[in-house]
Amino acid sequence: MKLLRYLYTFTIFLSAFLLFVVEPMAAKQLLPTLGGSSAVWTTCLVFFSVVLLLGYLYAHWLSSRFTPAQQAMIHILLLTAALLMLGVHIRPNPLEVSYHPALTVFRVLATVIGLPYLALSATTPLLNAWYASSFEGRSPYRLFALSNFASLLALGSYPLLIEPHLTMSQQSALWSSGFLLFAVICGAIAWQGRGRVPSPSSALPVGNLAHGEAVPSAAPEVLWFLLAMGGGMMLTSVTSHMSENIAAIPLLWLPPLALYLLTFILAFQGAWLPVRQAMLRPVLVALASMAYVLRDIRTQLPIAVSVPLFLTGLFLTCFFLHGELYVRRPGTAGLTRFYLTAAAGSAAGTLLVGVIAPLVLQANYDLACTLVVVALIALAVTWHDGWGMRMIWAAGAAGAIVVLSAQVRQYDDDTVALMRSFYGTLRVKESHLPPQSDTDRQLLNGTIEHGAEWFAPQFRGQPLTYYASNSGLGMAMRLCCGLRPKRVGVIGLGTGTVAVYGNPGDVIRFYEINPLVELLARHWFTFLHDSSAQTDVVLGDARVSLATEAPQHFNVIVVDAFSGDAIPVHLLTREALALYRRHLQPDGIIAFHVSNQYVDLEPVVAAIARNAGLRAMAVHSRADEQNGLYYSDWILVTANQAFLAQPEIVNNGFPAPLRADVRLWTDNYSSVFPLLKWHNQ
């Protein structure tokens, strides 16, 4: 019997580890089709939450409707079917991307890893139920805490250990081997338990949190659902807010999810109830602190302050929600119903913020809305703590509503256009500062600026921000072709600033994944309209578009899509460079824009250039904010020795550095973690 308990423990641990390690693997393989957007990860999170819910529903249905022998046979059949789908090779057809990219994420994940993920998702509640009936007197809830510990371990292992050292093919092979081991052991447990007799058990009463008495509850499932939903909303909205409005740091989704899992581990070890009375006020302070920071969208705290503040708020809030969820747990008879309801709430929370909010909210008000919901949930679960606590949480909910109203109002103050899609919130901000600009318009995606235009007469038609004439881009555009007309391909439209370098007879072809960017660039900025060159915009992921086009014979290709938290790694691989060269003249130039506060992309570009037998010259230009120019980093990759020998290139450029610890990026391998600039964070 002791060996059997160990098998239960190991199987739950292995299933949870496989469950969470496959999430970043699958999301990473989807990025080339959907443009490397951070929204891909958010949508994957929603998909995994929904399938987790389906797994819990399956576990509840199986354990409540069938005999142990029937349960064993049905579950073994599911495991067998899941084994037939092994491989985790996600290669969606780029031409079949849905009108809404989220539908593509759901369709592809469902067809490729849906069944194995369903089998893994059902493991914790199903084996908990089998464990409770096989080992009477032993609490199965600690196994849920164990599964969350395994999930946390997988979450940390992927970016730190797995991704930097293994190719995608190796990752898929190891994951498939792990799933095979899981299926064999889980099937053996199911077969061993086919003759057990379930022991009936009544649900435990819900304890009064203040006096240890029973609290009547007509519908405990409602509170289970709401508490789990609040946790799911907090996780998704805090992650989205930090990525869009605080710092575009890769892997910033990792700490929120890790803390979210940690609260489950602590709560289901029973850590909440002993500290409940002391922790209620810190939870309120955490929510109030987040609301205070959100009240003014123009306030930018240092990253060293804002990131810990929101992570602490997430931890305390989720510890409260999951602790209250555990306190209200039923006895073993209601085990799968409890897990099912909690999974439904969590899935609803991620769905509301990850999919529905971008469709119905004009801007990213997600976190402010979440604080309102959490305050109302807290009011409900602390109702029996007396009038004092009721009044405090009622005031907290009212305060969160005021903050939400302030955010909506402030977005309208200096904004002339505000749009939101799968790819994020786009805002055109108009001001009259600095004074010499007359009117200054900026295109923003969260905290990331994608271009600006000053409308004073002396600045009309002038390249601003990262695109100055003395930048790497400026040198490539001015020196590439002499007096001959040039053909230019630009990956990433922004405001269309590159078009100012167009002369009569030139052709500049932009590739842009977000249709809203083209709409805003044409309506609120003049670069495309006023350019002397012929300009056109191709919508869709640049690499997908280039792969389907005939050779374009570009003199210059500008790769300008790396100023965000989700680095589109598929644009920086060996295969991507080969594709660019297919569309490039033999003496052409590829200009990579690698300005980034948090990621050092120069060694990546240097490595793929050397692998292709090309030279990579880095050009760093200084900032001149009085004239609207920012510090910028560009790398010019070419085989054109005459271009590189020009005095302006010789005097301002230097060979892009290689790093021994940075491997060549390919479609089968990439890792951002070694490239992080820790001193800037």
C-alpha positions as CSV (number, residue, x, y, z in Angstrom):
1,M,0.0,0.0,0.0
2,K,2.9,2.3,0.7
3,L,4.2,1.8,-2.8
4,L,0.8,2.6,-4.2
5,R,0.7,5.9,-2.3
6,Y,4.1,6.7,-3.8
7,L,2.8,5.9,-7.3
8,Y,-0.1,8.3,-6.7
9,T,2.2,11.0,-5.6
10,F,4.7,10.5,-8.4
11,T,1.9,10.4,-11.1
12,I,0.3,13.6,-9.9
13,F,3.7,15.3,-9.7
14,L,4.7,14.2,-13.2
15,S,1.3,15.1,-14.7
16,A,1.4,18.6,-13.3
17,F,5.0,19.1,-14.4
18,L,4.2,18.0,-18.0
19,L,1.1,20.1,-17.9
20,F,2.9,23.3,-17.3
21,V,6.1,22.7,-19.2
22,V,4.2,22.1,-22.4
23,E,2.5,25.5,-22.2
24,P,5.5,27.7,-23.2
25,M,6.6,25.0,-25.6
26,A,3.3,25.2,-27.5
27,A,3.1,28.9,-27.3
28,K,6.6,29.3,-28.7
29,Q,5.8,27.2,-31.7
30,L,2.8,29.3,-32.5
31,L,4.7,32.6,-32.6
32,P,6.0,32.4,-36.2
33,T,2.4,32.3,-37.5
34,L,1.0,35.0,-35.2
35,G,3.9,37.5,-35.2
36,G,5.5,37.0,-31.9
37,S,2.8,39.0,-30.0
38,S,2.6,38.8,-26.3
39,A,-1.1,38.2,-26.8
40,V,-0.3,34.7,-28.1
41,W,0.9,33.8,-24.6
42,T,-2.3,35.3,-23.0
43,T,-4.5,33.5,-25.4
44,C,-2.6,30.2,-24.8
45,L,-3.2,30.7,-21.1
46,V,-6.9,31.0,-21.8
47,F,-6.9,27.9,-23.9
48,F,-5.1,25.9,-21.2
49,S,-7.5,27.1,-18.5
50,V,-10.5,26.0,-20.6
51,V,-9.0,22.6,-21.3
52,L,-8.1,22.3,-17.6
53,L,-11.8,22.9,-16.9
54,L,-12.8,20.2,-19.4
55,G,-10.3,17.8,-17.7
56,Y,-11.9,18.5,-14.3
57,L,-15.4,18.1,-15.9
58,Y,-14.3,14.7,-17.3
59,A,-12.9,13.7,-13.9
60,H,-16.2,14.6,-12.2
61,W,-18.3,12.9,-14.8
62,L,-16.1,9.7,-14.7
63,S,-16.0,9.4,-10.9
64,S,-19.6,10.2,-10.2
65,R,-21.3,8.2,-13.0
66,F,-19.4,4.9,-13.3
67,T,-18.2,2.1,-11.2
68,P,-14.4,1.8,-10.5
69,A,-14.0,-0.9,-13.1
70,Q,-15.8,1.2,-15.7
71,Q,-13.7,4.2,-14.7
72,A,-10.5,2.2,-15.2
73,M,-11.5,1.1,-18.7
74,I,-12.7,4.5,-19.9
75,H,-9.6,6.3,-18.6
76,I,-7.2,3.7,-20.1
77,L,-8.9,4.3,-23.4
78,L,-8.4,8.1,-23.1
79,L,-4.7,7.6,-22.2
80,T,-4.3,5.3,-25.3
81,A,-5.9,7.9,-27.6
82,A,-3.7,10.6,-26.2
83,L,-0.6,8.6,-26.8
84,L,-1.5,8.4,-30.5
85,M,-1.4,12.2,-30.7
86,L,2.1,12.6,-29.2
87,G,4.7,14.8,-30.8
88,V,3.8,18.3,-29.9
89,H,4.9,19.6,-33.3
90,I,2.8,22.7,-34.0
91,R,3.1,23.8,-37.6
92,P,-0.1,25.7,-38.4
93,N,-0.7,26.7,-42.0
94,P,0.0,30.5,-42.2
95,L,-2.7,30.8,-44.9
96,E,-5.3,29.5,-42.5
97,V,-4.9,32.1,-39.8
98,S,-8.4,33.1,-38.6
99,Y,-9.9,36.6,-38.8
100,H,-9.4,36.7,-35.1
101,P,-6.0,35.2,-34.2
102,A,-7.3,33.9,-30.9
103,L,-9.4,31.4,-32.9
104,T,-6.2,30.2,-34.6
105,V,-4.6,29.6,-31.2
106,F,-7.6,27.6,-30.0
107,R,-8.0,25.6,-33.2
108,V,-4.3,24.6,-33.6
109,L,-3.7,23.8,-29.9
110,A,-6.9,21.7,-29.8
111,T,-6.0,19.6,-32.8
112,V,-2.3,19.1,-31.8
113,I,-2.1,18.7,-28.0
114,G,-5.8,18.9,-27.0
115,L,-6.2,15.2,-26.0
116,P,-2.9,14.7,-24.1
117,Y,-3.5,18.0,-22.3
118,L,-7.0,16.9,-21.4
119,A,-5.6,13.6,-20.0
120,L,-3.1,15.5,-17.9
121,S,-5.6,18.0,-16.7
122,A,-7.9,15.3,-15.4
123,T,-5.2,13.6,-13.4
124,T,-5.2,15.7,-10.2
125,P,-8.9,15.6,-9.4
126,L,-9.4,12.1,-10.7
127,L,-6.5,10.6,-8.7
128,N,-7.5,12.7,-5.7
129,A,-10.9,11.0,-5.8
130,W,-9.4,7.5,-6.2
131,Y,-6.9,8.2,-3.4
132,A,-9.7,9.3,-1.1
133,S,-11.6,6.1,-1.6
134,S,-8.5,3.9,-1.5
135,F,-6.9,5.4,1.6
136,E,-9.6,6.4,4.1
137,G,-8.6,8.9,6.7
138,R,-5.9,10.5,4.5
139,S,-6.6,14.0,3.1
140,P,-6.2,14.2,-0.6
141,Y,-6.0,18.0,-0.7
142,R,-2.2,17.9,0.0
143,L,-1.9,16.2,-3.4
144,F,-3.4,19.3,-5.0
145,A,-0.7,21.4,-3.3
146,L,1.9,18.9,-4.6
147,S,0.6,19.3,-8.1
148,N,0.9,23.1,-7.9
149,F,4.5,22.7,-6.6
150,A,5.3,20.5,-9.7
151,S,3.7,23.2,-11.9
152,L,5.8,25.9,-10.3
153,L,9.0,23.8,-10.8
154,A,8.1,23.3,-14.5
155,L,7.4,27.0,-14.9
156,G,10.9,27.9,-13.6
157,S,12.7,25.1,-15.3
158,Y,11.6,25.9,-18.9
159,P,13.2,29.4,-19.4
160,L,16.1,28.7,-17.0
161,L,17.1,25.1,-17.9
162,I,15.2,23.6,-20.7
163,E,14.9,26.3,-23.4
164,P,18.6,27.5,-23.2
165,H,20.0,24.0,-23.6
166,L,17.6,22.0,-25.8
167,T,16.3,22.4,-29.3
168,M,12.6,22.3,-29.9
169,S,12.9,18.8,-31.4
170,Q,14.7,17.6,-28.3
171,Q,12.1,19.3,-26.0
172,S,9.2,17.6,-27.9
173,A,10.9,14.2,-27.8
174,L,11.6,14.4,-24.0
175,W,8.0,15.7,-23.3
176,S,6.6,12.8,-25.4
177,S,8.7,10.3,-23.4
178,G,7.6,11.8,-20.1
179,F,3.9,11.6,-21.2
180,L,4.5,7.9,-22.2
181,L,5.8,7.2,-18.7
182,F,2.9,9.1,-17.2
183,A,0.3,7.2,-19.3
184,V,1.8,3.8,-18.3
185,I,1.8,4.5,-14.6
186,C,-1.6,6.2,-14.6
187,G,-3.1,3.4,-16.5
188,A,-1.6,0.9,-14.0
189,I,-3.1,2.8,-11.1
190,A,-6.5,2.8,-12.9
191,W,-6.3,-0.9,-13.5
192,Q,-5.2,-1.7,-10.0
193,G,-8.2,0.2,-8.5
194,R,-10.9,-1.3,-10.7
195,G,-12.0,-3.5,-7.8
196,R,-12.1,-0.9,-5.0
197,V,-15.4,0.0,-3.3
198,P,-16.0,3.7,-3.0
199,S,-16.5,4.8,0.6
200,P,-19.4,7.2,1.0
201,S,-18.5,10.4,2.8
202,S,-20.6,13.5,3.6
203,A,-19.4,16.9,2.9
204,L,-17.7,18.7,5.7
205,P,-19.5,21.8,7.1
206,V,-18.2,25.2,6.2
207,G,-16.5,26.6,9.2
208,N,-17.2,30.1,10.5
209,L,-13.9,31.9,10.1
210,A,-14.4,34.0,13.2
211,H,-15.8,31.7,15.8
212,G,-15.4,28.2,14.6
213,E,-19.1,27.6,14.1
214,A,-21.0,26.4,11.0
215,V,-22.0,29.0,8.6
216,P,-25.1,28.2,6.5
217,S,-24.4,28.4,2.8
218,A,-27.2,27.8,0.3
219,A,-24.9,27.6,-2.6
220,P,-21.2,27.0,-1.8
221,E,-20.5,26.4,-5.4
222,V,-21.1,30.1,-6.2
223,L,-18.4,31.2,-3.8
224,W,-16.0,28.5,-5.1
225,F,-16.6,29.8,-8.6
226,L,-16.2,33.5,-7.6
227,L,-13.0,33.0,-5.6
228,A,-11.3,31.0,-8.3
229,M,-12.5,33.5,-10.9
230,G,-11.0,36.4,-8.9
231,G,-7.7,34.6,-8.9
232,G,-7.7,34.0,-12.6
233,M,-8.6,37.6,-13.3
234,M,-5.8,38.9,-11.0
235,L,-3.2,36.7,-12.7
236,T,-4.1,37.7,-16.3
237,S,-4.7,41.4,-15.6
238,V,-1.6,41.9,-13.5
239,T,0.5,40.1,-16.2
240,S,-1.0,42.2,-19.0
241,H,-0.6,45.5,-17.1
242,M,3.0,44.8,-16.2
243,S,3.9,43.9,-19.8
244,E,2.1,46.8,-21.5
245,N,2.3,49.6,-18.9
246,I,5.3,49.1,-16.7
247,A,8.1,47.5,-18.7
248,A,8.5,45.5,-21.9
249,I,10.7,42.8,-20.3
250,P,10.7,39.3,-21.8
251,L,9.7,36.6,-19.4
252,L,7.8,39.1,-17.2
253,W,4.9,36.7,-17.4
254,L,6.9,34.3,-15.3
255,P,6.9,35.9,-11.8
256,P,3.1,36.5,-11.7
257,L,2.3,32.9,-12.7
258,A,4.9,31.6,-10.2
259,L,3.4,33.6,-7.4
260,Y,-0.1,32.5,-8.4
261,L,0.9,28.9,-8.1
262,L,2.7,29.5,-4.9
263,T,-0.6,30.8,-3.3
264,F,-2.3,27.6,-4.3
265,I,0.5,25.6,-2.7
266,L,0.3,27.6,0.6
267,A,-3.5,27.7,0.7
268,F,-4.0,24.0,0.1
269,Q,-1.4,23.2,2.8
270,G,-3.8,25.0,5.2
271,A,-1.6,28.1,5.7
272,W,-4.3,30.7,5.3
273,L,-6.7,30.1,8.2
274,P,-4.1,30.5,11.0
275,V,-3.1,33.9,9.7
276,R,-6.4,35.0,8.3
277,Q,-7.3,37.7,10.9
278,A,-3.8,39.2,10.7
279,M,-3.7,39.1,6.8
280,L,-7.1,40.6,5.9
281,R,-5.8,44.2,6.4
282,P,-2.6,43.7,4.4
283,V,-4.7,42.3,1.6
284,L,-6.8,45.5,1.7
285,V,-3.7,47.6,1.8
286,A,-2.3,45.7,-1.3
287,L,-5.5,46.3,-3.3
288,A,-5.5,50.0,-2.2
289,S,-1.9,50.4,-3.2
290,M,-2.5,49.0,-6.7
291,A,-5.6,51.2,-7.1
292,Y,-3.6,54.3,-6.0
293,V,-0.9,53.7,-8.7
294,L,-3.6,53.1,-11.3
295,R,-5.5,56.2,-10.6
296,D,-3.2,58.3,-12.8
297,I,-2.1,56.8,-16.1
298,R,0.5,59.5,-16.5
299,T,2.4,58.5,-13.3
300,Q,5.3,56.2,-14.0
301,L,7.0,54.8,-10.9
302,P,10.5,53.3,-11.2
303,I,10.4,49.7,-12.3
304,A,12.2,48.7,-9.0
305,V,9.1,50.0,-7.2
306,S,6.2,49.2,-9.5
307,V,7.1,45.6,-10.3
308,P,7.4,44.5,-6.7
309,L,4.3,46.5,-5.8
310,F,2.1,44.7,-8.3
311,L,3.7,41.3,-7.6
312,T,3.1,41.7,-3.9
313,G,-0.4,42.8,-4.5
314,L,-1.0,39.7,-6.7
315,F,0.5,37.4,-4.1
316,L,-1.5,38.7,-1.2
317,T,-4.8,38.9,-3.1
318,C,-4.5,35.4,-4.6
319,F,-3.4,34.0,-1.2
320,F,-6.6,35.5,0.3
321,L,-8.8,34.2,-2.6
322,H,-7.3,30.7,-2.7
323,G,-7.2,30.5,1.1
324,E,-10.9,31.3,1.4
325,L,-11.5,28.7,-1.4
326,Y,-9.7,26.0,0.6
327,V,-11.5,26.9,3.9
328,R,-14.8,26.3,2.1
329,R,-13.7,22.9,0.6
330,P,-16.2,20.0,0.9
331,G,-15.5,16.5,2.2
332,T,-14.3,13.8,-0.1
333,A,-17.8,13.1,-1.5
334,G,-17.8,16.5,-3.1
335,L,-14.1,16.5,-4.2
336,T,-14.4,16.4,-8.0
337,R,-17.4,18.9,-7.8
338,F,-15.2,21.3,-5.9
339,Y,-12.3,21.0,-8.3
340,L,-14.6,21.3,-11.3
341,T,-16.2,24.5,-10.0
342,A,-12.9,26.0,-9.1
343,A,-11.5,25.2,-12.6
344,A,-14.6,26.8,-14.1
345,G,-14.0,30.0,-12.1
346,S,-10.4,30.1,-13.0
347,A,-11.1,29.6,-16.7
348,A,-13.8,32.2,-16.6
349,G,-11.4,34.7,-15.1
350,T,-8.7,34.2,-17.7
351,L,-11.3,34.2,-20.5
352,L,-12.8,37.5,-19.3
353,V,-9.5,39.3,-19.2
354,G,-7.6,37.5,-22.0
355,V,-10.3,37.3,-24.7
356,I,-13.4,39.2,-23.8
357,A,-11.8,42.4,-22.4
358,P,-9.9,43.2,-25.6
359,L,-13.1,42.9,-27.6
360,V,-15.3,45.1,-25.4
361,L,-13.0,47.5,-23.6
362,Q,-11.5,50.3,-25.7
363,A,-8.2,50.3,-23.7
364,N,-6.4,48.3,-21.1
365,Y,-8.7,48.9,-18.1
366,D,-8.5,45.3,-17.2
367,L,-6.7,45.6,-13.9
368,A,-8.9,48.4,-12.6
369,C,-12.0,46.3,-13.5
370,T,-10.4,43.3,-11.8
371,L,-9.9,45.3,-8.6
372,V,-13.6,46.2,-8.6
373,V,-14.5,42.5,-9.0
374,V,-12.1,41.3,-6.3
375,A,-13.3,43.9,-3.8
376,L,-16.9,42.7,-4.3
377,I,-15.9,39.1,-3.9
378,A,-14.0,40.0,-0.7
379,L,-17.1,41.8,0.6
380,A,-19.1,38.6,0.0
381,V,-16.7,36.2,1.7
382,T,-16.1,38.5,4.7
383,W,-19.8,39.2,5.2
384,H,-19.9,37.1,8.4
385,D,-16.9,39.0,9.9
386,G,-19.2,41.9,11.0
387,W,-20.2,45.3,10.0
388,G,-16.7,46.8,10.3
389,M,-15.3,44.5,7.6
390,R,-18.4,44.9,5.4
391,M,-18.0,48.7,5.5
392,I,-14.2,48.5,4.7
393,W,-14.7,46.3,1.7
394,A,-17.7,48.2,0.4
395,A,-15.5,51.3,0.6
396,G,-12.8,49.4,-1.2
397,A,-15.1,48.5,-4.0
398,A,-16.3,52.1,-4.3
399,G,-12.8,53.3,-4.5
400,A,-11.9,50.8,-7.2
401,I,-14.9,52.1,-9.3
402,V,-13.6,55.6,-8.9
403,V,-10.1,54.6,-10.1
404,L,-11.7,52.8,-13.1
405,S,-13.7,56.0,-14.0
406,A,-10.5,58.1,-13.6
407,Q,-8.6,55.8,-16.0
408,V,-11.3,56.1,-18.7
409,R,-11.4,59.9,-18.3
410,Q,-7.6,60.3,-18.4
411,Y,-7.2,58.2,-21.6
412,D,-9.5,60.8,-23.3
413,D,-7.5,63.8,-22.1
414,D,-4.6,63.8,-24.5
415,T,-5.6,61.0,-26.9
416,V,-6.9,61.6,-30.4
417,A,-7.2,57.9,-31.3
418,L,-7.6,54.8,-29.1
419,M,-8.0,51.3,-30.5
420,R,-7.5,47.8,-29.2
421,S,-7.1,44.5,-30.9
422,F,-5.6,41.1,-30.3
423,Y,-2.1,42.7,-30.6
424,G,-2.7,45.3,-27.8
425,T,-3.9,48.8,-27.2
426,L,-2.8,51.4,-29.7
427,R,-3.0,55.1,-28.7
428,V,-2.2,58.2,-30.7
429,K,-1.2,60.8,-28.1
430,E,-1.2,64.5,-29.1
431,S,0.6,67.3,-27.2
432,H,2.4,70.6,-27.7
433,L,5.5,69.7,-25.8
434,P,8.3,70.5,-26.5
435,P,7.3,74.0,-27.6
436,Q,9.3,73.8,-30.8
437,S,7.3,70.8,-32.1
438,D,4.1,72.9,-32.5
439,T,2.0,69.7,-32.4
440,D,3.6,66.4,-31.4
441,R,1.9,63.1,-32.1
442,Q,3.1,59.8,-30.8
443,L,2.0,56.2,-31.6
444,L,2.0,54.2,-28.4
445,N,1.4,50.5,-27.6
446,G,1.3,50.5,-23.8
447,T,4.7,52.1,-22.8
448,I,6.3,51.3,-26.2
449,E,6.6,54.2,-28.7
450,H,6.3,53.2,-32.3
451,G,7.1,56.5,-33.8
452,A,6.3,60.3,-33.6
453,E,5.8,63.3,-35.8
454,W,6.3,67.0,-35.1
455,F,4.1,69.2,-37.2
456,A,6.1,72.5,-36.9
457,P,7.2,73.6,-40.5
458,Q,10.9,73.0,-39.8
459,F,10.3,69.4,-38.7
460,R,7.8,68.3,-41.5
461,G,9.2,65.4,-43.4
462,Q,12.0,64.9,-40.8
463,P,12.7,61.4,-39.4
464,L,12.4,61.4,-35.6
465,T,12.8,59.0,-32.7
466,Y,15.1,56.1,-33.7
467,Y,15.3,56.9,-37.4
468,A,17.6,59.9,-37.6
469,S,19.8,60.5,-40.6
470,N,22.9,59.6,-38.6
471,S,21.5,56.3,-37.3
472,G,22.3,53.0,-38.9
473,L,19.0,53.1,-40.8
474,G,19.8,56.6,-42.1
475,M,23.2,55.5,-43.3
476,A,21.8,52.5,-45.1
477,M,19.1,54.4,-46.8
478,R,21.3,57.3,-47.8
479,L,24.5,55.4,-48.9
480,C,23.1,52.1,-50.3
481,C,22.5,53.0,-53.9
482,G,24.0,56.4,-54.8
483,L,21.7,58.2,-57.3
484,R,20.0,55.0,-58.4
485,P,16.3,54.3,-57.4
486,K,16.1,51.9,-54.5
487,R,13.7,49.2,-53.5
488,V,13.2,48.9,-49.7
489,G,11.4,46.3,-47.6
490,V,10.4,47.3,-44.1
491,I,9.3,44.8,-41.4
492,G,7.2,46.8,-39.0
493,L,5.2,49.9,-40.1
494,G,4.8,52.0,-37.0
495,T,4.0,55.6,-38.1
496,G,5.7,55.0,-41.4
497,T,8.8,57.1,-40.6
498,V,11.1,55.2,-42.9
499,A,9.1,56.5,-45.9
500,V,10.7,60.0,-45.5
501,Y,13.8,58.5,-47.0
502,G,12.0,57.8,-50.2
503,N,13.0,59.6,-53.4
504,P,11.1,59.8,-56.7
505,G,11.4,56.4,-58.4
506,D,11.9,54.5,-55.1
507,V,9.6,51.7,-53.9
508,I,9.2,51.2,-50.1
509,R,7.1,48.1,-49.2
510,F,6.0,47.8,-45.5
511,Y,5.1,44.5,-43.8
512,E,2.8,45.0,-40.8
513,I,0.9,42.3,-38.8
514,N,-1.6,44.7,-37.0
515,P,-4.2,46.2,-39.4
516,L,-4.9,49.0,-36.9
517,V,-1.3,50.2,-37.2
518,E,-1.8,50.9,-40.9
519,L,-5.2,52.7,-40.2
520,L,-3.6,55.0,-37.6
521,A,-0.4,55.6,-39.7
522,R,-2.4,56.8,-42.7
523,H,-5.0,58.8,-40.7
524,W,-2.9,60.6,-38.1
525,F,0.6,60.8,-39.6
526,T,1.8,62.2,-42.9
527,F,4.9,60.1,-43.6
528,L,3.2,57.7,-46.0
529,H,1.1,60.3,-47.7
530,D,4.0,62.8,-48.2
531,S,6.7,60.4,-49.3
532,S,8.2,60.9,-52.7
533,A,8.5,57.1,-53.1
534,Q,5.8,54.6,-54.1
535,T,4.7,53.1,-50.8
536,D,2.5,50.1,-50.1
537,V,1.6,48.0,-47.0
538,V,1.3,44.2,-46.9
539,L,-0.7,43.0,-43.9
540,G,0.2,39.9,-42.1
541,D,3.4,38.5,-40.4
542,A,6.4,39.6,-42.4
543,R,8.1,36.2,-42.6
544,V,4.9,34.5,-43.7
545,S,4.3,37.2,-46.4
546,L,7.9,37.1,-47.7
547,A,7.8,33.3,-47.9
548,T,4.8,33.4,-50.2
549,E,6.1,36.3,-52.5
550,A,8.3,36.2,-55.5
551,P,11.8,37.7,-55.0
552,Q,11.5,41.4,-54.4
553,H,15.1,42.4,-55.2
554,F,15.3,44.8,-52.3
555,N,18.4,47.0,-51.9
556,V,17.6,47.4,-48.2
557,I,15.6,45.4,-45.8
558,V,14.7,47.1,-42.5
559,V,13.9,44.7,-39.7
560,D,12.2,46.9,-37.1
561,A,10.0,44.6,-34.9
562,F,11.9,44.1,-31.7
563,S,10.8,46.9,-29.4
564,G,8.5,44.9,-27.1
565,D,8.4,42.2,-24.4
566,A,7.6,39.4,-26.8
567,I,10.7,39.3,-29.0
568,P,9.6,37.8,-32.4
569,V,12.5,35.3,-32.4
570,H,11.3,33.8,-35.8
571,L,12.6,37.1,-37.4
572,L,16.1,36.6,-36.0
573,T,16.9,33.0,-36.9
574,R,19.3,31.5,-39.5
575,E,16.3,30.5,-41.7
576,A,14.9,34.0,-41.5
577,L,18.1,35.5,-42.7
578,A,18.2,33.1,-45.6
579,L,14.7,34.3,-46.5
580,Y,15.7,37.9,-46.4
581,R,18.7,37.2,-48.7
582,R,16.3,35.6,-51.2
583,H,14.6,38.9,-51.5
584,L,17.8,41.0,-51.4
585,Q,20.1,42.2,-54.1
586,P,23.6,40.6,-53.8
587,D,25.1,43.9,-52.6
588,G,22.0,44.7,-50.5
589,I,21.9,45.6,-46.8
590,I,19.8,44.3,-44.0
591,A,19.3,46.9,-41.2
592,F,18.3,45.3,-37.8
593,H,16.9,47.7,-35.2
594,V,18.0,46.3,-31.9
595,S,17.4,49.2,-29.5
596,N,16.1,47.6,-26.3
597,Q,16.5,48.4,-22.7
598,Y,16.2,44.9,-21.5
599,V,17.5,42.5,-24.2
600,D,20.9,42.5,-25.9
601,L,20.1,41.3,-29.4
602,E,23.4,42.3,-31.0
603,P,25.1,38.9,-30.4
604,V,22.1,37.1,-32.0
605,V,22.4,39.2,-35.2
606,A,26.2,38.9,-35.2
607,A,25.9,35.1,-34.9
608,I,23.4,34.6,-37.8
609,A,25.5,37.0,-40.0
610,R,28.7,35.1,-39.4
611,N,26.9,31.8,-40.1
612,A,25.8,33.2,-43.4
613,G,29.3,34.6,-44.3
614,L,28.2,38.2,-44.0
615,R,29.6,41.1,-42.0
616,A,27.6,42.8,-39.2
617,M,28.4,46.4,-38.3
618,A,26.8,48.0,-35.2
619,V,25.9,51.7,-35.3
620,H,25.0,53.5,-32.1
621,S,23.5,57.0,-32.6
622,R,23.2,59.6,-29.8
623,A,20.0,61.1,-28.5
624,D,19.0,64.7,-29.2
625,E,15.6,65.1,-27.5
626,Q,15.4,68.8,-28.3
627,N,15.1,67.7,-31.9
628,G,13.0,64.6,-31.2
629,L,15.8,62.0,-31.7
630,Y,16.4,59.0,-29.4
631,Y,19.5,56.9,-28.7
632,S,19.3,54.0,-31.2
633,D,21.1,50.8,-31.9
634,W,21.2,49.4,-35.4
635,I,23.2,46.5,-37.0
636,L,23.9,46.6,-40.7
637,V,24.4,43.1,-42.2
638,T,25.8,42.9,-45.7
639,A,28.4,41.5,-48.1
640,N,28.9,44.8,-49.8
641,Q,32.5,45.8,-49.0
642,A,32.2,49.1,-50.9
643,F,29.4,50.2,-48.7
644,L,31.3,49.2,-45.5
645,A,34.4,51.1,-46.7
646,Q,32.6,54.4,-46.9
647,P,34.0,56.9,-44.4
648,E,30.7,57.5,-42.6
649,I,30.4,53.7,-41.9
650,V,34.0,53.3,-41.0
651,N,33.9,56.3,-38.5
652,N,30.6,55.4,-36.8
653,G,30.3,51.7,-37.0
654,F,32.1,48.8,-35.4
655,P,31.8,45.0,-35.7
656,A,28.8,43.6,-33.9
657,P,30.1,41.6,-30.9
658,L,29.8,37.8,-30.6
659,R,29.3,36.1,-27.3
660,A,30.4,32.6,-26.5
661,D,27.4,31.9,-24.3
662,V,24.9,32.9,-27.1
663,R,24.1,30.0,-29.5
664,L,23.1,30.5,-33.1
665,W,19.3,31.0,-33.3
666,T,17.5,28.7,-35.6
667,D,13.9,27.8,-36.2
668,N,14.6,24.8,-33.9
669,Y,16.4,26.7,-31.1
670,S,16.3,30.1,-29.4
671,S,16.5,31.4,-25.9
672,V,16.0,35.0,-24.7
673,F,17.1,34.4,-21.1
674,P,20.9,34.6,-21.7
675,L,20.4,38.0,-23.4
676,L,18.6,39.8,-20.6
677,K,20.3,43.0,-19.3
678,W,19.9,42.5,-15.6
679,H,21.5,45.8,-14.7
680,N,18.6,47.7,-16.4
681,Q,15.9,45.8,-14.5
